[in-house]
Amino acid sequence: MAITDGDWFSQLRELQGIDEVNFWQPSPRGFLALEPGEPFLFKLHSPRDRIVGVGFFARHVQLPVSIAWEAFGAKNGAGSLIEMRRRVARYRRVTAAPPNDYEIGCILLEQPVFFEESDWIDPPDWKPSIQVGRRYRLDEEPGLSLWQQVERLLQASQLVEMTATPSLREPGGPRYGPPAFKSPRLGQGSFQAAILDAYARRCAVTGERVLPVLEAAHIIPYGEGGEHRVDNGLLLRRDLHALFERGYLTVAPELDIVVSKRLKEEFHNGDEYLAMAGRRLLLPVRREDRPNPEFLDWHNQHRFVA
């Protein structure tokens, strides 16, 4: 459970059909409290001091505030990039300066639900000295009772599909250990942020690190059945993203770059791109973030123009 800004909460609960939010921290710091899929409760500052909603943790990343705005827009809980910068500056206790692209921590939450005021929950065992948040075990009190209250609200909510709502395990016999949760599906903004993080902010082909020109590319397009999954994504420089989408560039199963000779035939140019053929793709450190071979094969078969 973490303490949140009342403006963040008020703006987000007015959005319709919201599938993800960025619970941002004004200064980047590590976040190791949760595993993907575990519930993240948010509580308002004192004196309101109640639990007002929940989302499901996907990933923690650090981003410049402008990139966070490009990825999430109003799902940052701010009305504009200027407003978001002002809030970050206020929490940092510095004078707001529009050019400053502050680095912030981003806790990516999926399937958020904002409770009606009549359903707000008193935080158990909460001490006024807590400045950021605290953890609860969900297989022992007071966390067990707290989660049961939250789960009832989720089940009653019309904002969350029951098939997607994480829940406690219900084995045939007595329940032992903490509850198990499935990793949540990423929204579009979380996909972009997660790809930037997975590829360490560098283009998978060129190694380019200038963030404004880097884009998260789907291997299987979302409109053709591809999902917002990190293993269905590549971080590419904007021009390479365009070529990848149009099939002039692909990645072989051996993770080498393949460039279509039709670039030269159709545009009487393209030497810069043809010179990239045979390069080894730059891969994420985490094996589970690396491109899925089945998705790369789909791109080879259905998108690449040989």
ROPA-321034 format. One line per field, with one value per residue (C-alpha): residue in one letter; residue number from 1; x, y, z. Coordinates in nm, 4 decimals, always signed. Layout:
N
residu = c(A,...)
num = c(NUM,...)
xx = c(X,...)
yy = c(Y,...)
zz = c(Z,...)
! end
This chain:
306
residu = c(M,A,I,T,D,G,D,W,F,S,Q,L,R,E,L,Q,G,I,D,E,V,N,F,W,Q,P,S,P,R,G,F,L,A,L,E,P,G,E,P,F,L,F,K,L,H,S,P,R,D,R,I,V,G,V,G,F,F,A,R,H,V,Q,L,P,V,S,I,A,W,E,A,F,G,A,K,N,G,A,G,S,L,I,E,M,R,R,R,V,A,R,Y,R,R,V,T,A,A,P,P,N,D,Y,E,I,G,C,I,L,L,E,Q,P,V,F,F,E,E,S,D,W,I,D,P,P,D,W,K,P,S,I,Q,V,G,R,R,Y,R,L,D,E,E,P,G,L,S,L,W,Q,Q,V,E,R,L,L,Q,A,S,Q,L,V,E,M,T,A,T,P,S,L,R,E,P,G,G,P,R,Y,G,P,P,A,F,K,S,P,R,L,G,Q,G,S,F,Q,A,A,I,L,D,A,Y,A,R,R,C,A,V,T,G,E,R,V,L,P,V,L,E,A,A,H,I,I,P,Y,G,E,G,G,E,H,R,V,D,N,G,L,L,L,R,R,D,L,H,A,L,F,E,R,G,Y,L,T,V,A,P,E,L,D,I,V,V,S,K,R,L,K,E,E,F,H,N,G,D,E,Y,L,A,M,A,G,R,R,L,L,L,P,V,R,R,E,D,R,P,N,P,E,F,L,D,W,H,N,Q,H,R,F,V,A)
num = c(1,2,3,4,5,6,7,8,9,10,11,12,13,14,15,16,17,18,19,20,21,22,23,24,25,26,27,28,29,30,31,32,33,34,35,36,37,38,39,40,41,42,43,44,45,46,47,48,49,50,51,52,53,54,55,56,57,58,59,60,61,62,63,64,65,66,67,68,69,70,71,72,73,74,75,76,77,78,79,80,81,82,83,84,85,86,87,88,89,90,91,92,93,94,95,96,97,98,99,100,101,102,103,104,105,106,107,108,109,110,111,112,113,114,115,116,117,118,119,120,121,122,123,124,125,126,127,128,129,130,131,132,133,134,135,136,137,138,139,140,141,142,143,144,145,146,147,148,149,150,151,152,153,154,155,156,157,158,159,160,161,162,163,164,165,166,167,168,169,170,171,172,173,174,175,176,177,178,179,180,181,182,183,184,185,186,187,188,189,190,191,192,193,194,195,196,197,198,199,200,201,202,203,204,205,206,207,208,209,210,211,212,213,214,215,216,217,218,219,220,221,222,223,224,225,226,227,228,229,230,231,232,233,234,235,236,237,238,239,240,241,242,243,244,245,246,247,248,249,250,251,252,253,254,255,256,257,258,259,260,261,262,263,264,265,266,267,268,269,270,271,272,273,274,275,276,277,278,279,280,281,282,283,284,285,286,287,288,289,290,291,292,293,294,295,296,297,298,299,300,301,302,303,304,305,306)
xx = c(+0.0000,+0.1340,+0.0285,-0.0977,-0.1705,-0.5379,-0.5165,-0.3728,-0.6632,-0.9332,-0.8231,-0.7822,-1.1175,-1.2881,-1.1383,-1.3648,-1.2502,-0.9048,-0.6885,-0.3581,-0.2068,+0.1379,+0.1835,+0.4832,+0.7415,+0.8862,+1.2386,+1.3511,+1.4203,+1.4152,+1.0944,+1.1224,+0.8088,+0.5937,+0.6049,+0.4118,+0.0399,+0.0357,-0.2099,-0.0973,-0.3353,-0.3339,-0.4269,-0.4910,-0.2787,-0.3964,-0.6493,-0.8583,-0.6322,-0.8384,-0.7656,-0.9336,-0.8327,-0.6168,-0.4178,-0.2036,+0.1718,+0.3378,+0.6833,+0.8891,+1.0887,+1.2634,+1.1797,+1.2173,+0.8866,+0.8339,+0.8686,+0.6301,+0.3833,+0.4191,+0.3528,+0.0613,-0.0777,-0.3702,-0.3160,-0.0356,-0.3083,-0.2301,-0.4064,-0.0968,+0.2781,+0.3204,+0.0986,+0.2856,+0.6221,+0.4922,+0.3799,+0.7125,+0.8952,+0.6689,+0.7393,+1.1100,+1.0881,+1.2512,+1.1387,+0.9515,+1.1386,+0.9605,+1.2781,+1.3738,+1.3016,+1.3031,+1.3789,+1.0929,+1.0103,+0.7158,+0.5190,+0.3126,-0.0292,-0.2806,-0.6598,-0.6979,-1.0205,-1.1142,-1.3549,-1.6683,-1.6262,-1.8758,-1.6439,-1.3190,-1.1324,-0.9533,-0.5891,-0.5142,-0.2147,-0.1236,+0.1141,+0.1295,+0.5090,+0.4805,+0.5798,+0.5759,+0.3954,+0.4012,+0.3592,+0.0983,+0.1053,-0.2212,-0.2197,-0.2191,-0.3917,-0.4435,-0.3575,-0.5926,-0.9021,-0.7937,-0.7584,-1.0957,-1.2555,-1.0754,-1.1654,-1.5346,-1.5188,-1.3461,-1.6064,-1.8848,-1.7185,-1.8408,-1.5016,-1.3126,-1.3886,-1.4119,-1.1926,-0.9128,-0.9466,-0.6638,-0.7911,-0.6818,-0.6152,-0.9060,-0.7644,-0.9850,-0.8314,-0.7052,-0.5184,-0.1494,+0.0938,+0.0293,-0.2178,-0.0976,-0.1632,-0.1286,+0.0856,-0.1476,-0.1838,+0.0031,-0.1677,-0.0174,+0.1636,+0.3061,+0.4227,+0.6143,+0.7701,+0.8586,+1.0259,+1.2375,+1.3415,+1.4039,+1.6326,+1.8180,+1.7057,+1.8991,+1.7883,+1.8069,+1.9685,+2.1955,+2.2453,+2.1094,+2.0334,+1.8617,+1.5250,+1.3023,+1.3805,+1.3250,+0.9937,+0.8482,+0.7626,+0.5306,+0.6690,+0.3162,+0.1065,-0.1534,-0.4219,-0.3395,-0.3573,-0.0258,-0.0265,+0.1349,+0.4009,+0.7668,+0.8669,+0.6482,+0.8415,+1.1615,+1.3020,+1.3859,+1.4952,+1.1939,+1.3022,+1.3826,+1.0448,+0.8780,+1.0813,+1.0093,+0.6337,+0.6365,+0.8443,+1.1649,+1.3505,+1.3108,+1.5026,+1.6099,+1.5587,+1.9330,+1.8691,+2.0534,+1.9144,+1.7769,+1.7159,+1.5147,+1.6911,+1.3644,+1.4634,+1.7168,+1.4831,+1.1840,+1.3515,+1.6858,+1.8486,+1.8787,+2.2509,+2.2609,+1.9987,+2.1360,+2.4668,+2.2886,+2.2151,+2.3805,+2.4167,+2.3347,+2.0258,+2.1038,+1.9094,+1.7582,+1.9471,+1.6465,+1.5837,+1.2048,+1.2158,+1.3895,+1.1957,+0.9838,+1.1125,+0.7549,+0.6721,+0.9878,+0.8972,+0.5518,+0.7138,+0.9459,+0.6597,+0.3838,+0.5473,+0.8972,+0.9176,+1.2097)
yy = c(+0.0000,+0.3456,+0.7013,+0.8980,+1.2537,+1.3517,+1.5273,+1.2102,+1.0058,+1.2623,+1.3036,+0.9341,+0.8239,+1.0563,+0.8723,+0.6170,+0.2641,+0.3146,+0.0014,+0.1193,+0.3997,+0.5311,+0.5615,+0.7890,+0.8880,+1.2419,+1.1067,+0.7685,+0.5012,+0.1243,-0.0722,-0.4371,-0.4719,-0.6679,-0.9357,-0.8870,-0.9370,-0.8607,-0.5955,-0.2400,-0.0379,+0.3404,+0.5502,+0.9226,+1.1570,+1.2577,+1.3821,+1.1764,+0.8811,+0.6014,+0.3271,+0.4460,+0.2023,-0.0814,-0.1754,-0.4762,-0.4316,-0.4913,-0.3342,-0.0540,+0.1663,+0.5031,+0.7545,+1.1242,+1.2929,+1.3818,+1.0163,+0.9094,+1.1646,+1.0356,+0.6798,+0.7416,+1.0911,+1.1569,+0.8134,+0.9826,+1.1501,+1.4970,+1.7159,+1.8099,+1.7657,+2.1171,+2.0308,+1.7068,+1.8849,+2.1375,+1.8619,+1.6819,+2.0081,+2.0764,+1.7365,+1.7797,+2.1235,+2.2977,+2.5842,+2.4494,+2.5024,+2.3857,+2.2588,+2.0349,+1.6754,+1.5298,+1.1601,+0.9946,+0.6490,+0.4796,+0.2000,+0.0557,-0.0621,-0.2539,-0.2953,-0.0130,+0.0239,+0.3425,+0.2852,+0.4864,+0.7057,+0.4943,+0.1941,+0.3568,+0.1372,+0.2279,+0.1140,-0.1423,-0.0954,+0.2307,+0.4624,+0.8378,+0.8097,+0.6072,+0.8433,+0.6230,+0.2920,-0.0484,-0.4144,-0.6634,-1.0413,-1.1619,-1.4996,-1.3536,-1.0734,-0.7888,-0.8325,-1.1278,-0.9381,-0.6294,-0.8251,-0.9923,-0.6468,-0.5386,-0.8608,-0.8117,-0.4623,-0.5956,-0.8642,-0.6065,-0.3591,-0.3213,-0.1823,-0.5103,-0.8258,-1.1183,-1.3339,-1.0811,-1.0148,-1.1740,-1.3640,-1.5821,-1.9487,-2.1722,-2.5231,-2.8136,-2.8325,-2.5692,-2.2758,-2.2501,-1.9726,-1.6388,-1.6092,-1.6563,-1.3933,-1.4026,-1.1438,-0.8729,-0.7836,-0.4670,-0.1610,+0.0369,+0.2847,+0.0119,-0.1742,+0.1308,+0.1941,-0.1730,-0.1988,+0.1103,-0.0459,-0.3965,-0.2663,-0.0314,+0.2691,+0.1739,+0.0810,-0.2959,-0.2479,+0.0574,+0.1072,+0.4635,+0.6121,+0.9431,+0.8743,+1.1059,+0.9063,+0.5594,+0.3759,+0.0488,-0.1719,-0.4724,-0.7785,-0.9070,-0.5889,-0.5336,-0.4917,-0.8368,-1.0296,-0.9333,-0.8515,-0.5780,-0.8229,-0.7402,-1.0523,-0.9201,-0.5948,-0.4338,-0.0905,+0.0720,+0.4075,+0.5776,+0.5248,+0.1577,+0.1145,+0.2391,-0.0021,-0.2903,-0.2225,-0.2120,-0.5288,-0.3839,-0.5005,-0.8096,-1.0262,-1.3797,-1.6693,-1.6496,-1.2867,-1.1292,-0.8226,-0.8863,-0.5937,-0.6255,-0.5496,-0.3973,-0.0791,-0.0190,-0.1323,+0.0754,+0.3887,+0.3912,+0.4450,+0.2716,+0.1967,+0.3048,+0.0436,-0.2323,-0.1941,-0.3013,-0.6475,-0.9223,-0.7219,-0.9074,-0.7815,-0.6143,-0.8151,-0.7413,-0.8747,-1.0639,-1.3758,-1.3487,-1.0037,-1.1262,-1.1584,-1.4711,-1.6851,-1.7687,-1.3984,-1.3327,-1.6224,-1.4662,-1.1381,-1.3200,-1.5125,-1.2496,-0.9076,-0.9212,-0.8335,-1.0358)
zz = c(+0.0000,-0.0920,-0.0190,-0.3163,-0.4164,-0.4009,-0.7392,-0.8986,-0.7644,-0.8490,-1.2098,-1.2791,-1.1415,-1.3905,-1.6882,-1.8540,-1.9396,-1.7938,-1.8253,-1.6736,-1.4687,-1.3900,-1.0137,-1.0386,-0.7813,-0.8075,-0.7617,-0.8970,-0.6417,-0.6412,-0.5953,-0.4924,-0.2814,-0.5298,-0.7965,-1.1239,-1.0723,-0.7006,-0.5768,-0.5130,-0.2952,-0.2890,+0.0135,+0.0303,+0.2367,+0.5819,+0.6839,+0.4370,+0.5108,+0.3479,+0.0943,-0.2254,-0.4981,-0.6265,-0.9338,-1.0204,-1.0368,-1.3731,-1.3608,-1.2120,-1.4498,-1.4439,-1.7167,-1.7952,-1.7232,-2.0933,-2.1965,-1.9187,-2.0530,-2.4103,-2.2897,-2.0498,-2.1113,-1.8767,-1.7202,-1.5267,-1.3233,-1.4596,-1.7101,-1.9127,-1.9288,-1.7856,-1.4889,-1.4304,-1.4370,-1.1836,-0.9491,-0.9755,-0.9018,-0.6025,-0.4501,-0.5197,-0.3559,-0.6461,-0.8690,-1.1696,-1.4961,-1.8158,-1.9906,-1.6978,-1.7948,-1.4450,-1.4065,-1.2175,-1.0854,-1.2562,-1.0898,-1.3747,-1.2588,-1.4699,-1.4338,-1.1787,-0.9841,-0.7988,-0.5118,-0.4463,-0.1393,+0.0537,-0.0028,+0.1098,+0.3571,+0.6799,+0.6560,+0.9273,+1.1573,+0.9884,+1.1724,+1.1012,+1.0769,+0.7523,+0.4719,+0.1619,+0.2142,+0.3754,+0.2843,+0.4078,+0.3857,+0.2397,+0.4167,+0.7683,+0.9547,+0.9059,+0.5357,+0.4861,+0.6004,+0.4080,+0.0831,+0.1363,+0.1531,-0.1629,-0.3432,-0.2646,-0.4140,-0.7246,-0.7707,-0.7388,-0.9729,-1.3298,-1.4317,-1.4173,-1.6149,-1.3775,-1.6005,-1.5660,-1.1934,-0.9942,-0.6927,-0.4049,-0.4683,-0.3815,-0.3363,-0.2365,+0.1114,+0.3520,+0.1987,+0.2829,+0.2026,+0.0339,-0.2555,-0.6131,-0.8806,-1.2569,-1.4320,-1.5633,-1.9288,-2.0131,-2.1529,-2.4407,-2.2150,-1.9922,-2.3033,-2.4237,-2.0832,-2.0304,-2.3728,-2.2988,-1.9700,-2.1105,-2.3855,-2.1473,-2.3542,-2.6656,-3.0146,-3.0626,-3.4056,-3.3805,-3.0064,-3.0391,-2.6939,-2.7819,-2.6188,-2.8255,-3.1423,-2.9902,-3.0192,-2.8951,-3.1938,-3.1861,-3.3625,-3.4313,-3.4654,-3.1965,-3.4614,-3.5996,-3.2752,-3.1190,-2.7483,-2.5410,-2.4201,-2.3753,-2.5727,-2.8569,-2.8738,-2.9932,-2.9162,-3.2489,-3.3804,-3.5396,-3.9018,-3.8354,-3.6668,-3.9869,-4.1993,-3.9607,-3.9735,-4.3532,-4.3827,-4.5245,-4.2138,-3.9991,-3.7522,-3.8424,-3.5981,-3.5242,-3.4121,-3.7039,-3.8800,-4.2318,-4.4694,-4.7899,-5.1189,-5.2371,-5.0541,-5.3305,-5.6066,-5.4973,-5.3611,-5.5482,-5.2102,-4.8760,-4.8604,-4.4949,-4.4055,-4.6278,-4.4438,-4.1245,-4.2640,-4.0636,-3.7449,-3.4254,-3.2441,-2.9108,-2.6534,-2.3123,-2.0112,-1.8777,-2.0816,-2.0428,-2.2084,-2.5238,-2.8524,-2.8745,-3.1670,-3.2692,-3.3004,-3.5037,-3.7321,-3.7838,-3.8865,-4.1258,-4.2836,-4.2886,-4.2988,-4.4524,-4.8211,-4.9567)
! end
